[in-house]
Amino acid sequence: MQMAQKPSIPKGTRDFGPQETAERNYIFDTIRSVFRTFGYAQIETPAMENLSTLLGKYGEEGDKLLYRILNSGDAFAHVDPDKPLTPQVCEKGLRYDLTVPFARFVVQHQGELSFPFKRFQIQPVWRADRPQKGRYREFYQCDVDAIGSRSQLCELELVQIVDQVFERLGVRVLVKINNRKVLTGLAEICGFPDKVVDITVAIDKLDKIGLEAVREELIAKGLTPEAVSVLEPVLTLSGTTEAKLATMREVMSSSPTALKGLDELEELFGLIEAAGVGTPTELDLSLARGLNYYTGAIFEVKALDWQIGSICGGGRYDNLTGIFGLPDMSGVGVSFGADRIYDVLKGLDKFPKDLISATRLLFANMGADEVRYLLPLSGALRRAGVAAEIYPDAAKLKKQFDYADRKGIPFLSITGASEMEQGVVNIKNLSSGEQKSFAREDVGGILEFLA
Amino acid sequence: MQMAQKPSIPKGTRDFGPQETAERNYIFDTIRSVFRTFGYAQIETPAMENLSTLLGKYGEEGDKLLYRILNSGDAFAHVDPDKPLTPQVCEKGLRYDLTVPFARFVVQHQGELSFPFKRFQIQPVWRADRPQKGRYREFYQCDVDAIGSRSQLCELELVQIVDQVFERLGVRVLVKINNRKVLTGLAEICGFPDKVVDITVAIDKLDKIGLEAVREELIAKGLTPEAVSVLEPVLTLSGTTEAKLATMREVMSSSPTALKGLDELEELFGLIEAAGVGTPTELDLSLARGLNYYTGAIFEVKALDWQIGSICGGGRYDNLTGIFGLPDMSGVGVSFGADRIYDVLKGLDKFPKDLISATRLLFANMGADEVRYLLPLSGALRRAGVAAEIYPDAAKLKKQFDYADRKGIPFLSITGASEMEQGVVNIKNLSSGEQKSFAREDVGGILEFLA
């Protein structure tokens, strides 16, 4: 027997107790049920992927944040100290996101899939990031993607999914929409096609620092004053989405890329209106998430009543599967951030109250005979789908009450010798105080009282 | 851009496509819903545990099968080749089972839990085992445990849970039950208390090799002929459970340990009868799974109509949390083997037929105007919980039909210009051939037709 160890878990990871697990499942179940009504099917991929699948997909920083797994058998291996360690003893890594494994899955199983392939995936991912408030080394992602169609109906579906998920969760959100082609076009028309990122970052700061400071910043980044003047009508864009699109069409008429992006945006906003989506949507040119990656629409979802970063985001990509040998497969998807959505629901007190206590009824344990008397009834209730417990030990009633209280069990039955003699059970509604007596065989009546 | 790689996944791991994921979720959901009716609450623990939590808990062989994770930042570390590699660069490992993390969880969070603590946990585990048919390096375990009570009612609940799970899954099973204290007593009464494992293994072979060969084997293992003679009445045990228990009581009357075990068995079988459990149960002295670990009841579940190893098993343990500093915490639990249960359901063709196709209705895409005409209706159907898709592209009808066919979608709507003019939609039941026309706003009538 070893010495007792003080137990702990690795930094940046979490245990989830009954309450938190129930709340998290409520989020996952809601998201899943919405995904399903749109015809998306769930898949799962392994936690471990070959390092060759993962490396080079997330930039240099990402490569550093990959968790590497020691080859089995190499735990006591001797290595050559003059060569880098990893290639000698690691061939596998933990999944860093769900996107690259999805691309790998689509290419590997292309023969078995029917396209457009609409999939969702809810699994944990691991990143060796520095842990801090709200950032973990293990966290769940909930990704939904449609791959194999360029139709803007796919973009619409994602907006509808976001709308339905947050309607069901009772959270008001705003969907911000941009298009990578418009950003590319913007950089083209001012003559600095390689400054897409700088221009987008500058647009993002406009509200905070003002037009003059943005102008200075762009010039500091290498743009000419003339180039900045070309951008100005777009920087100061205002009015309705229609008005914004019209202004941009004029300003960027010389860029076929931008015009294509504007066509896409116009079609998408038209579809959103035609579908009667209740959630507000907004064209936001400063949106640039995952810029290298997206080729069309870009999405970001913000909670309206709770201060937190984006709670869902994504976009269209044209080249995701190319790296694994399947070119020209356009797809679009969004990822829901379960941890942030959890924080929003907690903050706004939007979780349903009765999530943990599956258990409706606790039968107090008054002794072995009483338990035997109650066994058929408790079995019948469970078969009817009602969660019922018999306290396992004939402990003091105080202790049994406490158990019901801490588990939030709403009904209690104290059935002793006299009830047994009469062939009845007593059941008390612990919140209203109402108490009723039932024939032990009256499962229907009891179910009604517990409902 | 990198070269295209031929994508693959690590040996012993698996991708699960839409069909398999739906089937596996059906198993998990069934198990989960039964656990809940007995008042068990779900928890989740991290995939990575500290190696100090895992090492030494699964024997020497288990230590070798642990997946170790390279410390972040150490991917390119230079190590001392004269010292073992792991302690220099690994502090974390992947969860090997759900039992040790559960024990760690109970000790770490004991202040927040109410005992008896009834928890279940459905998560993957990882073992660097040699992959072979039916054995994987990543697989799910579904564990249910009650900790903090010595009552045989906990054992009964597990038998009831097994009964309900397999009744709902439509699989006939046999629950074999043994008790570690009886095995210990058996070794005691013949004078070889350290030969528990050898004696149990020998009993297990009785059916195959016969009494004479078992006798020889026990003598080869070091037992005296006299000791074997003492065991003989137990080896040749037959008749009802009551008869077996009575015989053992006589033979082992000198062992308090055995008598305690026989009391427990008698109480448990009595409770099983009182509860009216439909699944057959059987006393089986050859049952010895996880012998070092269990201290009371031992369970194993076999499918009656499909040849495969145990599909569920477990038992009572008294010292699980002691290693983490919390002594005297008795618990009992079983683990359902999702992969084997999957194989049984596949083999017996017991999966429900309509698991994959969430989607009830496909709206064929006849063009942009038709799509806009259908958007409000498709949204209304989804809000009513019915999965409906609009094919994203105005592709050839043949292609759209194929999509419905491969996804097993049972209803198809082809709504073109003439239907739009009349304000109707046509819906066809693809299996019966019945076709009906509805006013576009008649959501109720359409829902009824799709039901």
Interface residues (C-beta under 8 A of the other chain):
Chain A: M1 Q2 A4 Q5 K6 P7 S8 I9 P10 T13 R14 D15 F16 G17 P18 T21 A22 R24 N25 S33 R36 T37 F38 G39 A41 Q42 I43 E44 T45 P46 A47 M48 E49 N50 S52 T53 G56 K64 L65 L66 Y67 R68 I69 L70 S72 G73 D74 A75 F76 A77 H78 V79 D80 P81 P84 L85 T86 V89 C90 E91 K92 L94 R104 F105 V107 Q108 H109 E112 L113 S114 P116 K118 R119 P124 W126 A128 R137 E138 A146 S149 R150 S151 L153 C154 L156 Q160 Q164 L271 A274 A275 G276 G322 I323 F324 G325 I356 A358 T359 L362 N365 V371 R372 L375 P376 G379 L381 R382 R383 G385 V386 A387 A388 E389 I390 P392 D393 D402 Y403 R406 K407 I409
Chain B: M1 Q2 A4 Q5 K6 P7 S8 I9 P10 T13 R14 D15 F16 G17 P18 T21 A22 R24 N25 S33 R36 T37 F38 G39 A41 Q42 I43 E44 T45 P46 A47 M48 E49 N50 S52 T53 G56 K64 L65 L66 Y67 R68 I69 L70 S72 G73 D74 A75 F76 A77 H78 V79 D80 P81 P84 L85 T86 V89 C90 E91 K92 L94 R104 F105 V107 Q108 H109 E112 L113 S114 P116 K118 R119 P124 W126 A128 R137 E138 A146 S149 R150 S151 L153 C154 L156 Q160 Q164 L271 A274 A275 G276 G322 I323 F324 G325 I356 A358 T359 N365 V371 R372 L375 P376 G379 L381 R382 R383 G385 V386 A387 A388 E389 I390 P392 D393 D402 Y403 R406 K407 I409
